[in-house]
């Protein structure tokens, strides 16, 4: 980050606000893409700017600028002041600086290998693409690396002064196989983490790509997924989406309060459900945990300065807390978490899920499979659909295997399942142990007007659900 003196900039602001904060963000994104043995993208993008926020008459105003000068900061503060004054005329909830707590400290992403020559990274992507293209039945293969370095600094008039340095890495591999009019795909795109270049270990990647292309070809001759009610075992990589859609978005407090209803919808959850709703079975334990070092949305403080701590959202199946930052907690009187987040310097923070995880149980994977008389084991999301209230859903997966009399028997293609959120989670029958626990993430969670795409993380073990509606079809 360039040495722009935020404290001097703060002292230059001359508006009569009750509180003022400055958030500076610099993000450098590197893309490397190889498609069908040809390098396709070799880009580096830099985005750098400042958001000024002020509290006036119980309301916040915001104004962002990419011009890092003291005059620009003064101008931004005056514009934010005008916004806050105008908002105060229509206030439905009055805020104080209590929702911007004083925080001092730093957070730095874990990293074993910070840098490797980009030529080495490109070579790894090319070699992985060769593995993906080994069969003439493979009609398309993609190898991708997304690397993001983000530096953030935050100061305020009530003494906050913290910085956070993030390193995000996202490998991405996808292969498409075709035989006549049958087309199948396998992918590995959700292992986004906070880590270093150790996540691009060539031996690991080549082995993973070997499995992907073999499974894609295997699916070409596989039988269609049966249509019936049966036990459903979900791999941790599919639990990523299951948690995200049927828990994460449903529990964002600003959504429950109606803030997203004209864009991303409401929620089937009501304020009176907190402390009462039996969201899932007794073995369901969901945590908000921005303290797992490698998980994609780990951090020390949210964008209000609220210190991030691990909290149980659902304990023993009962809903306890909402995914709401300090402003939403003030509005709703519901306990929340440190999840008031913005996607960049040019957006105001809103309630966002961060690391939302299902805690491991004690079941070993072989015992989960042995417990199933008739069922199916699904991996890797392919399609999703869920209603505006985050209640009724239908998800499709890339790869599935039938389970018969306690044994995995054969591969089937085009597997899908559908259910309703709370009955589905109440059917949770077994939760895998730490050996089945996978840590995943995505950079593309969209919400807000104007839209904000943020990074979220989800970690989960393998899980068994009882008597779920399963069906085939692309």
C-alpha positions as CSV (number, residue, x, y, z in Angstrom):
1,X,0.0,0.0,0.0
2,X,1.3,3.5,-0.9
3,X,2.3,5.6,2.1
4,X,-0.7,7.9,2.3
5,X,-1.0,9.3,5.8
6,X,-4.5,8.4,6.9
7,X,-4.1,10.2,10.3
8,X,-3.2,13.4,8.5
9,X,-6.1,12.9,6.2
10,X,-8.5,12.4,9.1
11,X,-7.2,15.6,10.8
12,X,-7.8,17.6,7.6
13,X,-11.6,16.8,7.6
14,X,-13.5,19.9,8.8
15,X,-17.2,18.7,8.9
16,X,-19.1,18.8,12.2
17,X,-19.7,15.0,12.5
18,X,-20.2,13.0,15.7
19,X,-17.8,10.4,14.3
20,X,-15.6,9.9,11.2
21,X,-13.9,6.8,9.8
22,X,-11.5,6.2,6.9
23,X,-11.1,2.9,5.2
24,X,-8.3,2.5,2.6
25,X,-8.2,-0.7,0.5
26,X,-5.7,-1.7,-2.2
27,X,-6.3,-4.9,-4.1
28,X,-4.0,-6.5,-6.7
29,X,-5.4,-9.4,-8.7
30,X,-3.4,-11.7,-10.9
31,X,-5.1,-14.0,-13.4
32,X,-3.5,-16.9,-15.3
33,X,-5.7,-19.0,-17.6
34,X,-4.8,-21.9,-19.9
35,X,-7.6,-23.3,-22.0
36,X,-7.2,-26.3,-24.3
37,X,-3.4,-26.1,-24.2
38,X,-3.3,-22.4,-25.1
39,X,-2.5,-19.6,-22.6
40,X,-5.6,-17.3,-22.7
41,X,-5.2,-14.7,-19.9
42,X,-2.2,-13.1,-18.3
43,X,-3.6,-10.1,-16.4
44,X,-2.7,-8.1,-13.3
45,X,-5.3,-5.6,-12.1
46,X,-4.9,-3.0,-9.3
47,X,-7.8,-1.3,-7.5
48,X,-7.0,1.3,-4.8
49,X,-9.1,3.9,-3.0
50,X,-10.6,5.3,0.2
51,X,-14.1,5.3,1.7
52,X,-15.0,8.1,4.1
53,X,-17.9,7.6,6.5
54,X,-19.4,10.1,8.9
55,X,-22.0,9.9,11.6
56,X,-24.4,12.9,11.8
57,X,-27.6,13.1,13.7
58,X,-27.7,9.4,14.2
59,X,-27.2,8.4,10.6
60,X,-24.2,7.4,8.5
61,X,-23.1,8.9,5.2
62,X,-20.5,7.5,2.8
63,X,-18.4,8.8,0.0
64,X,-15.5,7.0,-1.8
65,X,-12.6,8.3,-3.8
66,X,-9.7,6.8,-5.7
67,X,-7.9,10.2,-5.6
68,X,-5.5,9.8,-2.6
69,X,-5.1,13.5,-1.8
70,X,-6.0,15.5,1.3
71,X,-8.2,17.8,-0.7
72,X,-10.1,14.8,-2.1
73,X,-10.6,13.4,1.4
74,X,-12.0,16.7,2.6
75,X,-14.4,16.8,-0.4
76,X,-15.5,13.2,0.2
77,X,-16.2,14.0,3.9
78,X,-18.4,16.9,2.9
79,X,-20.4,14.8,0.5
80,X,-20.8,12.0,3.1
81,X,-22.0,14.7,5.6
82,X,-24.7,15.9,3.2
83,X,-25.8,12.2,2.7
84,X,-26.0,11.7,6.5
85,X,-28.0,14.9,7.1
86,X,-30.5,14.0,4.4
87,X,-30.8,10.5,5.8
88,X,-31.5,11.9,9.2
89,X,-34.8,13.4,7.9
90,X,-36.1,9.9,7.3
91,X,-34.6,8.0,10.2
92,X,-36.2,4.8,11.4
93,X,-33.3,3.9,13.7
94,X,-30.8,6.2,15.3
95,X,-27.1,5.1,15.7
96,X,-24.2,6.2,17.9
97,X,-20.5,5.5,17.6
98,X,-21.2,2.3,19.7
99,X,-21.7,0.6,16.4
100,X,-18.2,1.7,15.4
101,X,-16.2,0.3,18.4
102,X,-12.5,1.3,18.9
103,X,-10.3,-1.4,17.6
104,X,-6.5,-1.6,17.3
105,X,-4.4,-4.4,15.9
106,X,-3.6,-6.3,12.8
107,X,-4.4,-9.5,10.8
108,X,-2.1,-11.2,8.3
109,X,-3.1,-14.2,6.1
110,X,-1.1,-17.4,6.7
111,X,1.4,-18.1,3.9
112,X,4.1,-20.8,3.5
113,X,5.3,-19.7,0.1
114,X,4.5,-16.1,-0.7
115,X,6.0,-15.9,-4.2
116,X,7.0,-18.1,-7.1
117,X,8.0,-17.0,-10.6
118,X,4.9,-16.5,-12.6
119,X,6.5,-18.5,-15.3
120,X,6.6,-21.5,-12.9
121,X,2.9,-21.0,-12.2
122,X,2.0,-20.8,-15.9
123,X,4.0,-24.0,-16.5
124,X,2.0,-25.8,-13.8
125,X,-1.2,-24.7,-15.4
126,X,0.0,-25.9,-18.8
127,X,1.1,-29.3,-17.5
128,X,-2.3,-29.7,-15.7
129,X,-4.1,-28.8,-18.9
130,X,-2.1,-31.5,-20.7
131,X,-3.3,-34.1,-18.1
132,X,-6.9,-32.9,-18.5
133,X,-6.7,-33.3,-22.3
134,X,-5.2,-36.8,-22.3
135,X,-8.2,-38.4,-23.9
136,X,-9.8,-37.6,-27.3
137,X,-13.1,-37.6,-25.5
138,X,-12.2,-34.4,-23.7
139,X,-13.6,-31.5,-25.7
140,X,-12.6,-28.7,-23.4
141,X,-10.2,-28.2,-20.5
142,X,-9.6,-25.2,-18.3
143,X,-6.7,-24.5,-15.9
144,X,-6.8,-21.3,-13.9
145,X,-5.1,-19.4,-11.1
146,X,-6.5,-16.4,-9.3
147,X,-4.2,-14.6,-6.9
148,X,-5.3,-11.6,-4.8
149,X,-3.3,-9.5,-2.5
150,X,-5.4,-7.1,-0.5
151,X,-4.2,-4.5,2.0
152,X,-6.7,-2.7,4.3
153,X,-6.2,0.1,6.8
154,X,-8.9,1.6,9.0
155,X,-8.8,4.6,11.4
156,X,-11.5,6.6,13.1
157,X,-12.0,9.6,15.4
158,X,-12.7,7.3,18.4
159,X,-9.3,5.7,18.2
160,X,-9.6,2.8,15.8
161,X,-6.4,2.0,14.0
162,X,-5.9,-1.4,12.5
163,X,-4.6,-3.0,9.3
164,X,-5.3,-6.3,7.6
165,X,-3.1,-8.0,4.9
166,X,-4.8,-10.7,2.9
167,X,-3.5,-13.2,0.4
168,X,-6.2,-15.1,-1.4
169,X,-5.4,-18.0,-3.8
170,X,-7.9,-19.8,-6.0
171,X,-7.0,-22.8,-8.2
172,X,-9.5,-23.7,-10.8
173,X,-9.7,-26.7,-13.1
174,X,-12.6,-27.9,-15.3
175,X,-12.9,-30.6,-17.9
176,X,-15.7,-31.4,-20.3
177,X,-16.1,-34.8,-21.9
178,X,-18.4,-35.7,-24.9
179,X,-19.5,-38.9,-26.6
180,X,-22.2,-38.2,-29.2
181,X,-24.9,-36.2,-27.6
182,X,-23.8,-37.1,-24.1
183,X,-21.8,-34.3,-22.3
184,X,-20.4,-34.5,-18.8
185,X,-18.0,-32.3,-16.8
186,X,-15.9,-32.5,-13.6
187,X,-14.4,-29.5,-11.9
188,X,-12.3,-28.4,-9.0
189,X,-13.0,-24.7,-8.5
190,X,-14.0,-24.1,-4.9
191,X,-10.7,-24.7,-3.0
192,X,-10.3,-20.9,-2.6
193,X,-8.3,-20.2,0.6
194,X,-6.2,-17.7,2.3
195,X,-2.8,-19.2,1.8
196,X,0.3,-18.9,-0.4
197,X,1.6,-20.5,-3.5
198,X,1.9,-23.8,-1.7
199,X,-1.7,-24.4,-2.9
200,X,-0.3,-24.7,-6.4
201,X,1.9,-27.7,-5.6
202,X,2.3,-29.3,-9.0
203,X,2.3,-33.0,-7.9
204,X,-1.0,-32.5,-6.1
205,X,-2.6,-30.5,-8.9
206,X,-1.6,-33.1,-11.6
207,X,-3.0,-35.9,-9.5
208,X,-6.3,-34.0,-9.0
209,X,-6.5,-33.3,-12.7
210,X,-5.9,-37.0,-13.5
211,X,-8.9,-37.9,-11.3
212,X,-11.1,-35.2,-12.9
213,X,-10.6,-36.3,-16.5
214,X,-11.0,-40.0,-15.6
215,X,-14.3,-39.3,-13.8
216,X,-15.6,-37.1,-16.6
217,X,-15.0,-39.9,-19.1
218,X,-16.5,-42.4,-16.6
219,X,-19.7,-40.4,-16.5
220,X,-20.2,-40.7,-20.3
221,X,-21.2,-44.4,-19.9
222,X,-22.8,-44.2,-16.5
223,X,-26.4,-44.9,-15.9
224,X,-28.8,-42.1,-15.2
225,X,-29.4,-41.2,-11.5
226,X,-32.5,-43.0,-10.2
227,X,-35.6,-41.0,-9.1
228,X,-36.8,-42.0,-5.6
229,X,-36.6,-41.1,-2.0
230,X,-33.4,-42.4,-0.4
231,X,-30.6,-41.6,2.0
232,X,-28.3,-38.8,0.7
233,X,-24.6,-38.5,1.6
234,X,-23.0,-35.2,0.6
235,X,-19.3,-34.6,0.1
236,X,-17.9,-31.6,1.9
237,X,-17.5,-29.8,-1.4
238,X,-21.3,-29.9,-2.0
239,X,-21.9,-29.0,1.7
240,X,-20.3,-25.7,0.7
241,X,-23.4,-24.7,-1.4
242,X,-25.9,-26.3,1.0
243,X,-24.7,-24.3,3.9
244,X,-24.3,-21.1,1.8
245,X,-27.8,-21.1,0.4
246,X,-30.1,-22.7,3.0
247,X,-28.4,-21.3,6.1
248,X,-26.1,-18.4,5.2
249,X,-28.4,-16.2,3.2
250,X,-31.4,-17.1,5.3
251,X,-29.8,-15.9,8.5
252,X,-28.4,-12.5,7.2
253,X,-30.3,-10.1,9.6
254,X,-30.6,-7.2,7.1
255,X,-32.4,-9.7,4.7
256,X,-34.7,-10.8,7.6
257,X,-35.4,-7.1,8.2
258,X,-36.4,-6.7,4.6
259,X,-33.4,-4.7,3.2
260,X,-32.8,-7.1,0.3
261,X,-36.4,-7.9,-0.6
262,X,-36.5,-6.1,-4.0
263,X,-33.2,-7.6,-5.1
264,X,-32.1,-10.9,-3.4
265,X,-35.2,-11.7,-1.5
266,X,-36.3,-12.1,2.1
267,X,-36.0,-15.1,4.5
268,X,-38.3,-17.7,5.9
269,X,-36.7,-17.0,9.3
270,X,-38.4,-14.4,11.5
271,X,-36.9,-12.4,14.4
272,X,-38.9,-14.4,17.0
273,X,-37.3,-17.6,15.7
274,X,-34.0,-16.9,17.3
275,X,-33.6,-19.0,20.5
276,X,-36.6,-21.1,19.5
277,X,-36.5,-22.5,15.9
278,X,-35.4,-26.1,15.7
279,X,-33.4,-25.5,12.5
280,X,-31.9,-29.0,12.3
281,X,-31.3,-32.2,14.2
282,X,-29.5,-32.4,17.5
283,X,-26.2,-33.1,15.8
284,X,-26.3,-29.9,13.7
285,X,-23.8,-27.3,15.0
286,X,-23.1,-24.2,12.8
287,X,-20.5,-21.7,13.7
288,X,-19.5,-18.3,12.4
289,X,-15.7,-18.6,12.6
290,X,-13.4,-16.0,11.0
291,X,-10.5,-17.4,13.0
292,X,-9.6,-20.5,10.9
293,X,-6.3,-19.3,9.4
294,X,-6.6,-20.8,5.9
295,X,-10.4,-20.3,5.4
296,X,-11.3,-17.8,2.7
297,X,-13.1,-15.2,4.8
298,X,-11.0,-15.1,7.9
299,X,-10.1,-11.7,9.3
300,X,-9.4,-9.9,12.6
301,X,-12.1,-7.1,12.3
302,X,-15.1,-6.5,10.2
303,X,-15.5,-3.1,8.4
304,X,-17.1,-1.4,11.4
305,X,-14.1,-2.3,13.6
306,X,-16.0,-5.1,15.4
307,X,-13.5,-7.8,16.5
308,X,-14.2,-11.1,14.9
309,X,-14.7,-14.1,17.2
310,X,-16.1,-17.6,16.8
311,X,-19.8,-17.9,17.7
312,X,-22.3,-20.6,17.5
313,X,-25.1,-19.7,15.1
314,X,-27.0,-23.0,15.5
315,X,-26.2,-25.2,18.6
316,X,-27.6,-28.7,18.9
317,X,-30.0,-27.8,16.1
318,X,-31.5,-24.7,17.7
319,X,-31.1,-21.3,16.0
320,X,-29.3,-18.9,18.4
321,X,-27.7,-16.0,16.5
322,X,-28.2,-14.1,13.3
323,X,-25.6,-13.0,10.7
324,X,-25.9,-9.4,11.6
325,X,-23.3,-6.7,12.4
326,X,-23.6,-4.1,15.0
327,X,-26.0,-1.9,13.1
328,X,-28.4,-4.9,12.5
329,X,-28.1,-5.9,16.1
330,X,-29.1,-2.4,17.1
331,X,-32.1,-2.5,14.8
332,X,-33.3,-6.1,15.6
333,X,-32.2,-6.7,19.2
334,X,-30.9,-10.0,18.0
335,X,-27.4,-11.2,18.9
336,X,-25.1,-11.2,15.9
337,X,-21.5,-11.5,14.7
338,X,-18.7,-9.4,13.2
339,X,-19.9,-9.7,9.6
340,X,-20.4,-6.0,8.5
341,X,-18.4,-6.1,5.3
342,X,-17.8,-4.3,2.0
343,X,-16.4,-5.8,-1.1
344,X,-14.0,-2.9,-1.8
345,X,-13.2,0.7,-1.0
346,X,-16.1,2.0,-3.1
347,X,-18.9,0.2,-1.3
348,X,-20.6,0.7,2.1
349,X,-20.5,-2.4,4.4
350,X,-23.6,-4.6,4.8
351,X,-24.4,-7.9,6.6
352,X,-22.5,-10.7,4.8
353,X,-21.8,-14.2,5.8
354,X,-18.0,-14.9,6.2
355,X,-16.8,-18.3,7.3
356,X,-19.9,-20.3,8.1
357,X,-19.1,-23.9,9.0
358,X,-20.7,-27.1,10.1
359,X,-18.7,-28.4,13.0
360,X,-17.3,-32.0,12.7
361,X,-19.0,-34.9,14.4
362,X,-17.5,-38.3,15.2
363,X,-18.6,-40.5,12.3
364,X,-15.9,-42.1,10.1
365,X,-16.6,-42.1,6.4
366,X,-16.7,-46.0,6.0
367,X,-19.2,-46.1,8.9
368,X,-21.4,-43.5,7.2
369,X,-21.5,-45.6,4.0
370,X,-22.1,-48.9,6.0
371,X,-25.1,-47.4,7.7
372,X,-26.9,-46.8,4.4
373,X,-29.1,-49.6,3.0
374,X,-30.1,-47.6,-0.1
375,X,-28.8,-44.2,-0.9
376,X,-26.5,-42.0,-3.0
377,X,-23.2,-40.2,-2.5
378,X,-23.0,-36.9,-4.4
379,X,-20.0,-34.6,-5.0
380,X,-19.4,-31.1,-6.5
381,X,-22.2,-28.7,-7.3
382,X,-23.3,-28.3,-10.9
383,X,-26.5,-26.4,-10.6
384,X,-28.7,-24.7,-8.0
385,X,-32.1,-23.1,-7.5
386,X,-33.6,-21.8,-4.3
387,X,-36.6,-19.5,-3.7
388,X,-36.5,-15.9,-2.6
389,X,-37.1,-16.9,1.0
390,X,-34.2,-19.4,1.0
391,X,-36.6,-22.2,1.8
392,X,-37.4,-24.5,-1.1
393,X,-34.3,-25.6,-3.0
394,X,-33.1,-27.9,-5.8
395,X,-29.4,-28.7,-6.3
396,X,-27.6,-30.8,-8.9
397,X,-24.2,-32.4,-8.6
398,X,-21.5,-33.4,-11.1
399,X,-20.7,-36.9,-9.8
400,X,-22.6,-39.5,-7.8
401,X,-22.3,-43.1,-6.7
402,X,-25.1,-45.4,-5.5
403,X,-24.9,-47.0,-2.1
404,X,-26.5,-50.4,-1.7
405,X,-26.5,-52.5,1.5
406,X,-23.7,-50.5,3.0
407,X,-21.4,-50.4,0.0
408,X,-20.7,-48.0,-2.9
409,X,-21.7,-49.9,-6.0
410,X,-21.7,-47.9,-9.2
411,X,-21.3,-44.4,-10.6
412,X,-24.4,-42.5,-11.9
413,X,-24.7,-39.3,-13.9
414,X,-26.9,-36.2,-13.6
415,X,-27.8,-36.5,-9.9
416,X,-30.1,-34.0,-8.3
417,X,-31.9,-33.6,-5.0
418,X,-34.6,-31.3,-3.6
419,X,-36.0,-30.4,-0.2
420,X,-37.1,-27.6,2.1
421,X,-34.5,-26.0,4.4
422,X,-35.6,-26.9,8.0
423,X,-37.1,-30.4,7.2
424,X,-33.8,-31.1,5.3
425,X,-31.6,-30.1,8.2
426,X,-33.7,-32.0,10.6
427,X,-33.1,-35.1,8.6
428,X,-29.4,-34.8,9.3
429,X,-28.5,-38.3,10.5
430,X,-24.7,-38.5,10.7
431,X,-21.9,-35.9,10.7
432,X,-18.4,-36.9,9.6
433,X,-15.3,-36.5,11.7
434,X,-12.3,-34.3,11.2
435,X,-10.9,-36.7,8.6
436,X,-13.8,-35.8,6.3
437,X,-13.7,-32.1,7.0
438,X,-13.0,-29.9,3.9
439,X,-12.3,-26.1,3.8
440,X,-13.7,-24.3,0.8
441,X,-14.6,-20.8,-0.4
442,X,-15.9,-18.7,-3.3
443,X,-15.2,-15.1,-4.3
444,X,-18.6,-14.7,-6.0
445,X,-21.3,-14.2,-3.3
446,X,-23.5,-11.4,-4.6
447,X,-25.8,-9.1,-2.6
448,X,-26.6,-5.5,-2.2
449,X,-27.5,-2.5,-4.4
450,X,-25.2,-1.5,-5.9
451,X,-24.1,-5.1,-6.1
452,X,-21.2,-6.4,-4.0
453,X,-19.4,-9.7,-4.7
454,X,-17.6,-10.8,-1.6
455,X,-15.4,-13.7,-0.5
456,X,-17.1,-16.3,1.7
457,X,-15.8,-19.5,3.3
458,X,-17.5,-22.7,4.2
459,X,-16.1,-25.8,5.9
460,X,-17.9,-29.0,6.6
461,X,-17.5,-32.7,7.0
462,X,-19.3,-35.3,4.9
463,X,-22.9,-35.6,6.0
464,X,-25.7,-38.1,5.8
465,X,-29.4,-37.0,5.4
466,X,-32.3,-39.4,5.7
467,X,-35.0,-40.0,3.1
468,X,-34.4,-37.2,0.6
469,X,-36.0,-36.8,-2.8
470,X,-33.4,-37.6,-5.4
471,X,-33.9,-37.5,-9.2
472,X,-32.0,-37.7,-12.5
473,X,-31.8,-35.4,-15.5
474,X,-29.4,-32.8,-16.8
